Amino acid sequence: MKIVNKKKFVRSILIIVGGIILAFLGISHTYSKTEVSYKEDYIIKGDTLWSIAENQVDTNEYYKNKDIREVMYEIQKLNNLQSGNLEIGQKILIPNL
């Protein structure tokens, strides 16, 4: 292969290399695993999924800056709860860092 126009060739290479560099700089996600443990909690009289989620947002680092509805959904899904109805003495698991 013979290079006819050196300026166009160099410009093309620089654009390609620049694009690759920008692509690598634009990647900001890290895929390291965070060790998550689970704590057991038992339902007492007056507990609701909302109150548990609200408490977790305030005290649990795992749920820091999350919406209460998201926390409720995660707890419900983790514990295979079909509805928000909880029974006194029922054990639930809650993620914890």
Secondary structure, DSSP 8 states (H G I E B T S, - for coil): ---S-HHHHHHHHHHHHHHHHHHHHH----------EEEEEE--TT--HHHHHHHHHHH-GGGTT--HHHHHHHHHHHTT-SSS---TT-EEEEEE-
